[in-house]
Amino acid sequence: MPYAAITYPVKAGHEEEIAKIFAGFQRVDTPKITDESGQEVAKLLGTAVFIKDDVMVRIIHYQGDFSAIGRHMARQSGVHLVEEQLAPYLREQRDTGSERAFGRYFANAAMRCISQLSIDTHPEGS
C-alpha cells in the first residue's frame, strides 16, 4: 500500500501552535473515496503529520488513485478549517479555497517518492 508525503513550508519557532491546530483536526467524513458513479477508486488508510523547525510533512497512507484522495480532501470542511488556522504560520501563502485550487496545491506539494518498502515487497514475503 503506497504512501505519499505533502510538504508545508512553515515559519520556524511555531511548532507548538501548529501542534495544537492538528490536535483538534476533524477527520474526513469517510475513508472510502468514490467516483461520480459511486465506484470506490481509493481509500485513505491513515495519515500522520511531522514537524521540525520550518518543515512540516503530512504522510498519507492510501490505496488506489492518489488524485482522488486530493479531490476528496478538498471537499472536507475539517481540512479547510486547518488550512485557515495554518495560514499565519506558513512561509508562503497559498490558495486552497476552492476544490480546484486545493487540488493544484495538493499536487504541487506532493514530494517525490524515491523509496517505499514494505513486508509485501520483501524477498522473504510476509
N, C-alpha and C positions, 0 to 999 in steps of 0.2 A: 504494500500500500504506500503510495507516494506521500512525500512531504513537500511543502512549499514554504518559503520564507519571504515575508514582506517587511521592508525597511521603513523606519520612521526616523529621519534625522531630527533629533530634539536638542533643545538647549541644555547644556551641561549644568549640573547642580540642582536639578528639579526631579530627581529620581523618586523622592518620597511623595511629592504631589502627584506625579504620574501613577505611581503605585496605588494611591488612593482612588484615582479615577477607575482603574481596572478592577479594584476590589468590589466595586458596585456594578460591574458590567452585566448587562442584561443579555442572556444567551439568545441565540437565534430561535425563531418560533418552531422550527423543525430541522433536524439534521439531514433529512431527505430532500433532495433537490430534484424537481421535475421540470420537464419542458412544457411547451404550450399544450401538448396533447395529454399531459398527465403521466408520461413515461418517466421513470426515475433515470436521471442522467448522471447524478453524482450524490455522494454522501459525505457530510462533514463528520469526521471521526473524532476530532479533538483539536484544540488549539492551546498554545502556550505563548506567553509574552515574556521577553527577556530585555533587560536594560542595563547598560554600563556607560557611564559618562554621557556622551552625546549621541549614542546609538541605541535605538530600541528596535527589536525584531519580533515579529509575530510569526510563530511556526504554526503551520496548518497541516494537520494530518487528514487526508481525504482519500476518496476513491472516485474514479470517474473523470468527468470533464471539469478541469480547473476553472475555465472561463465561466462555467455555470455557477461555480462557488462564488465568484466575484459578483455575478449578477444577483445572486440570492442575497449576499451580504449587503449589496447596495439598496435592497428593499427593506432592510431591518432597522426599525426605529432605534434600537439599542446601539447599533453601530453608528448612526448619525449623532446620537447623544454623546458618545465617546469622542467622535470627531470634533464636535463643538467644544467639549471640555479640554481636549488636547491642543486646540488651536493656539492658545497663548504660549505653549511650551515647544512648539515646532520651530525649527530654524528657518524653514521655508513654508509659507502658507500655500495651500493647495485648494482647488475647487473639488469638493466631494458632495455638493448639494443635490445634484441630480443623479439619477441612475447611470446615465451616460458618462458624466464627469467622474463619478466614483469608479466606474469600470476602467476608464483611462488611467486614473491614479493607481488602481489595484494592479493593472497590467504593468505599468511603468515601475512600480515599487517592488515588483517581484524580483528576488535575487536569482542569479543564475545558479542552478544546482550543478555541482561538479562531482558529487558522490552521494549515493544513497545505498546503504547496505542494510539488510535485514536477515532474519533467520531464513526467510523464503529464498534468498539468493546465496545462502551459504552452501559451499560444496558438499557438506555432510548432511544437508537437509535439516529438518526440524528435529 
